Amino acid sequence: MVHKSPRLRCLPSSNFLDLVEDVLVLILGSYCDVATVLALSQTSKYLNRLAFSKTIWFSLVSTLVERRFIDSQPDDNSYLGVLSTEQIMGLVKRALQGPKTWQRAEPASAENRFRPTLKLFKYFTQPPSCPPVESRRMVLHPEITPSPLPSNWSYRKYEHRAKLVPGGRYLLYQNYNYLECWSAFQNRLVWKQSTDDSTVSDFDAAWDEDNRLVIVVARNRNTQAFVEVHILDLESKLSDRVLSSRVPHPEAWRRPVMQCAIRGDFVTVYLSYYPREVLLINWRKRSRVMVVTGSILLCPGPYPSSAYQITLTPEHLILARADHLAFSSLSLLFSFWESINEDDEPSSRIGVHDIFVDVIGTIPLTGYPADHRRVLWVFDSPLQRGQFRVWVHTIHNGLPKVCGYEYSIRGTRLSWRSLASFNIPGNSEWQVYP
């Protein structure tokens, strides 16, 4: 089902409008998301005035900062406190479409065809069309550990990499076989994890509800490969390894883990050997299952692959087939999860086509070569809880192309709409944003 425009389920009742203004401000700022506030603002002049007050938008943006949709500042409250309402709203717009230099100018006549509500949503959802520009530079000074590998070895590109942790305050840096966490604002090393007898294949990080950093690390040790999960308390600078899982390591493969990603309670480990497999781990419940895909390569990021890819949200799996995206419930894996024994490789396996026998819904992908790769990214929407954005990178008429969709799933009902579709110059650097 396609939703062409934002809609309210119901209009505010007279009892709602009879509440004192301070209570309404508290409700809108603390218990509503951006999409709800924008929609309510179109129901009456009174709510329109109230919805665009600085108090409400300060609260909305503070929540987005806490959820890491908007990058932090050294002192978020002081920074937001001096901004105008328009500037605070601009932070939400920037989180969705990038800096002002990405905005496309449109004729005024095109604007007049939009109703007021759609104007507001278009203001926040206009896709980027210009190349990225540098908006802020922070310089860190790690003591780089040199690689013992010859300079012409392709594996050297995996030995010194950095990933910015959501929120922008911290950065993870792979320093050969060391993994470090740096404070971006203070240029200070806050955590270092290493073992002398293993090397880092990949890593990722996310925040848990207790404001601790959950770090997943894939490591190789001789002929064995492991995936570890560490919980880092950034106040005490202490970490705790809460999980370690063996990963199959064929002798012919120097780097069996191609990529790992963490999202909520789940870690996804994409393996590079044949037959292609993906290891799913629930790190809180210490359980795992291997998804077998045959010759299909599964990957959420910019890696060469064949026709299908898979990625997940906290409740659903998304599979890119040749001509559509398919959505399935993670609950279908319930009987396949096995407890993790650190000394044993995974034994529970399920075929990818068995997961998608019963799909919740599909989004058609038309006009793209069926035999070419699909690369997927999925993000929570900053505008509305329970809403997601999925971006698909593929080839169209010989050129790289990205198409985006916004969707939500309520029970067994999939609602979606197309966001954008644009070609990408083959020699340009690019990035997908929520």
HELIX and SHEET records of a PDB file:
HELIX    1   1 SER A   14  LEU A   17  1                                   4    
HELIX    2   2 GLU A   21  TYR A   31  1                                  11    
HELIX    3   3 VAL A   34  LEU A   40  1                                   7    
HELIX    4   4 LYS A   45  ALA A   51  1                                   7    
HELIX    5   5 LYS A   54  GLU A   66  1                                  13    
HELIX    6   6 ASP A   76  GLY A   81  1                                   6    
HELIX    7   7 THR A   85  GLN A   97  1                                  13    
HELIX    8   8 LYS A  100  TRP A  102  5                                   3    
HELIX    9   9 ALA A  108  ASN A  112  1                                   5    
HELIX   10  10 PRO A  116  THR A  125  1                                  10    
HELIX   11  11 SER A  154  TYR A  158  5                                   5    
HELIX   12  12 LEU A  330  PHE A  336  5                                   7    
HELIX   13  13 VAL A  352  ILE A  355  1                                   4    
SHEET    1   A 4 HIS A 160  LEU A 164  0                                        
SHEET    2   A 4 TYR A 170  ASN A 175 -1                                        
SHEET    3   A 4 TYR A 178  SER A 183 -1                                        
SHEET    4   A 4 ARG A 188  SER A 194 -1                                        
SHEET    1   B 4 THR A 199  TRP A 207  0                                        
SHEET    2   B 4 LEU A 213  ARG A 221 -1                                        
SHEET    3   B 4 GLN A 224  ASP A 233 -1                                        
SHEET    4   B 4 LEU A 238  VAL A 247 -1                                        
SHEET    1   C 5 VAL A 257  ARG A 263  0                                        
SHEET    2   C 5 PHE A 266  LEU A 271 -1                                        
SHEET    3   C 5 GLU A 277  ASN A 282 -1                                        
SHEET    4   C 5 SER A 287  VAL A 292 -1                                        
SHEET    5   C 5 GLU A 338  SER A 339 -1                                        
SHEET    1   D 5 VAL A 257  ARG A 263  0                                        
SHEET    2   D 5 PHE A 266  LEU A 271 -1                                        
SHEET    3   D 5 GLU A 277  ASN A 282 -1                                        
SHEET    4   D 5 SER A 287  VAL A 292 -1                                        
SHEET    5   D 5 ARG A 349  GLY A 351  1                                        
SHEET    1   E 4 GLN A 309  LEU A 312  0                                        
SHEET    2   E 4 HIS A 316  ALA A 320 -1                                        
SHEET    3   E 4 HIS A 324  SER A 329 -1                                        
SHEET    4   E 4 GLY A 361  PRO A 364 -1                                        
SHEET    1   F 4 VAL A 375  ASP A 380  0                                        
SHEET    2   F 4 GLN A 387  HIS A 396 -1                                        
SHEET    3   F 4 LEU A 399  ARG A 410 -1                                        
SHEET    4   F 4 ARG A 413  ASN A 423 -1                                        
END                                                                             
